[in-house]
Amino acid sequence: MEYFLAILLGSLAAKLTDPVSWILLAAVILAGFLSARAFWPAIGAVVATALTVASVYSWWKELGVAHWQQRAMWMFFLYAVIAYAGFGIGLLVRRIAAKPSN
């Protein structure tokens, strides 16, 4: 389990250098703030994965990268973690903003 967490955290740190990750994060924070339904982060993760795979697939094919489907699934998992964390942040910001001041 500790190796999985180390790989997950390292991959998440690497994904945060990707502009698609930042666009996804901003979109799901806004969706959370606007109280969208909980399936929107999953849709955002699918779209982000599709955009990323579409942009790197020809490069992977040229380099002879095998098992690109596994890489795409790992990307989806990482984007889903980013999306649901951002959605939670958006919900939290909405809750804090709606709090009445005394």
C-alpha positions, 0 to 999 in steps of 0.5 A, spaced: 500 500 500 505 504 501 508 503 494 501 505 491 501 511 495 508 513 493 506 512 486 500 516 486 503 522 490 508 522 485 504 522 479 499 527 482 505 532 483 507 530 475 500 531 473 500 538 476 505 541 471 500 539 465 495 545 463 489 540 462 490 538 470 489 546 471 483 547 467 480 541 470 481 543 477 478 550 475 472 547 472 470 542 477 472 548 483 467 552 479 462 546 478 462 545 486 461 552 488 455 552 483 453 546 486 453 541 480 451 534 481 457 529 483 457 526 476 460 532 473 467 531 476 467 524 472 465 527 466 471 532 467 476 527 468 473 523 462 474 529 457 481 531 460 483 524 459 481 524 452 484 530 450 491 528 453 491 521 450 489 524 443 495 529 444 500 524 446 497 518 442 501 519 436 508 520 440 507 514 444 505 510 437 512 513 434 516 511 440 513 504 440 510 505 447 506 498 449 500 498 453 497 505 452 491 503 454 493 502 461 497 508 461 490 512 459 487 508 465 492 511 470 491 518 467 483 517 468 484 515 475 489 521 476 484 526 473 478 523 477 482 524 484 484 531 481 477 532 479 473 530 486 478 533 490 477 540 486 469 539 487 470 538 494 474 544 494 468 548 491 463 545 495 467 547 501 468 554 498 461 555 497 459 553 504 464 558 507 461 563 503 454 562 505 456 562 512 452 568 515 457 573 519 455 575 526 
